[in-house]
């Protein structure tokens, strides 16, 4: 059965122009919960809002919730999240001090028997969800915006860029924040060859260590 915005007693979202600006991240999450800006809300269990401290200096952005995130309502709690947690810890970044979110806030999947197979969000879905990402950025004012993978890069920049073209470089976004792109942790989980895995892991850690160094420098400056 197709889910509608009226399921779970949710109110339909006002047209974009009529939405009052959410004054807080929790108010934003309430607005996100009734989002119908793209069709992905119809089949997902729930929206997965970002989480973390409102004063976080670092915003970590993934692609979209996976199966476990869709069920729990929390970002990066499944296999990619577990790998991200290990990598952040090794790199010396405290996840609890970062705000963690996704470029697309509903799970996109294809049913395959009892399983739900992840499907990459398309450009239209990413662009529709930028509405929310932009508001998270406005409420947080992070100093460093980190994109994990190509979907997050598009969510931040509003245009597609290959990860390989921009990864590892800290770039000014022009709004007072800086930007760092790296791979999505799921890309490491997909590798089969042991030496490819080791190389990809080293590269991922090297990128995440740039976040740790950025945090140290930021703390000294503020
Ligand atoms: N992958 C993502 O990009 N985000 C999540 O929350 C989980 C997996």
Boltz pocket constraint, residues with backbone or C-beta under 6 A from the ligand:
constraints:
  - pocket:
      binder: B
      contacts: [[A, 62], [A, 63], [A, 64], [A, 65], [A, 66], [A, 69], [A, 74], [A, 75], [A, 76], [A, 77], [A, 78], [A, 80], [A, 81], [A, 101], [A, 102], [A, 148]]
      max_distance: 6.0
